[in-house]
Amino acid sequence: MNNKIKYYFLSVFLVIGCNGQLFGKAPAFVKALEGSPIPVKSPATAPEEWLLAHVDVETTGLVPGYHEMIDIGIVMTDLEGRELDRLFLRIMPDHPERAAPGAVAVNAFSVELWKERGFVSTREAVEQMIRFHKRVAGEKNVLFVAYNAWFDISFVDHLFRNSGKTWRELYHYFILDLPSMAWSLGVRDLFGSEMAEKLAIDPETSDSLKHTGITGAESNVNVYRALLKRFGELNEN
């Protein structure tokens, strides 16, 4: 058996192992999404029909699907960045033994500390997020906003799919990335502390015992507001 054939069978094995089936029946939520109507009014023409969910997650490492979320903060705002409500959940991962030292140095995760501070299961986290969004957003469309958004949405995706659900039940398929927004305005710093200095806002705490998803979500809102202000100032000149 040559290497290409070996690689093919290994790939098939990994697909089956990760998804449970290769060409099986689509989950119910996939059919529901395929049949759901696409919003015809954009945020530009109907801003009152849209909200923003500023999201930040803390994790046990950098690899979605292997590492897991250990907390999430969500600050819901209108398109001008005015806060409507917020949610913070501390989550006990299914595999705490996979926590990477680098992640722990940032968020201070440990099973003992999470038991002390209180936590929910991964499934309960999904249910609470759904209830929060239904209560706050109702029938409005919600855009997911994050700092380095691919990272956060990837972990949210795995959290939801492990519960047989999808993040698309809550958020529009377009997501907004704050560093990309800043880049287009001439602010090309990638790290939060450097961007905060450039935008003249307070940086997020670097204390691992205080650094959580909700402090990150609050910081994201501050960055978003500062970018709106910068955009307005550039338009005035």
NORGIMO-V548787 format. One record per residue. N is the residue number from 0. OMEGA is omega in whole degrees, 0 to 359 (* if undefined). Layout:
BEGIN
n;omega
N;OMEGA
N;OMEGA
END
This chain:
BEGIN
n;omega
0;182
1;186
2;181
3;179
4;177
5;180
6;180
7;182
8;176
9;179
10;179
11;180
12;181
13;178
14;180
15;181
16;182
17;188
18;178
19;179
20;181
21;179
22;182
23;179
24;181
25;176
26;183
27;183
28;177
29;179
30;180
31;180
32;180
33;181
34;182
35;180
36;176
37;180
38;182
39;180
40;182
41;176
42;181
43;184
44;181
45;183
46;181
47;181
48;184
49;173
50;177
51;173
52;178
53;192
54;170
55;179
56;168
57;188
58;176
59;179
60;189
61;188
62;178
63;180
64;172
65;171
66;188
67;173
68;174
69;166
70;178
71;174
72;179
73;172
74;181
75;179
76;168
77;185
78;177
79;178
80;178
81;185
82;177
83;180
84;180
85;180
86;173
87;179
88;172
89;191
90;174
91;181
92;178
93;182
94;180
95;180
96;180
97;183
98;181
99;181
100;180
101;179
102;180
103;178
104;181
105;188
106;175
107;182
108;166
109;179
110;182
111;181
112;179
113;176
114;179
115;185
116;181
117;184
118;172
119;176
120;179
121;180
122;179
123;177
124;178
125;181
126;179
127;177
128;179
129;179
130;179
131;182
132;178
133;182
134;186
135;186
136;182
137;181
138;182
139;175
140;182
141;175
142;178
143;181
144;181
145;177
146;191
147;195
148;182
149;182
150;183
151;183
152;178
153;179
154;176
155;179
156;180
157;178
158;183
159;183
160;176
161;176
162;179
163;181
164;179
165;177
166;178
167;173
168;183
169;191
170;172
171;185
172;169
173;174
174;183
175;180
176;187
177;177
178;177
179;178
180;180
181;181
182;181
183;179
184;176
185;178
186;189
187;173
188;182
189;184
190;187
191;182
192;179
193;179
194;179
195;179
196;181
197;182
198;178
199;175
200;180
201;177
202;175
203;180
204;176
205;177
206;186
207;180
208;179
209;183
210;182
211;176
212;183
213;174
214;176
215;179
216;177
217;178
218;178
219;178
220;179
221;177
222;181
223;179
224;180
225;178
226;176
227;179
228;180
229;179
230;179
231;180
232;179
233;179
234;181
235;183
236;*
END
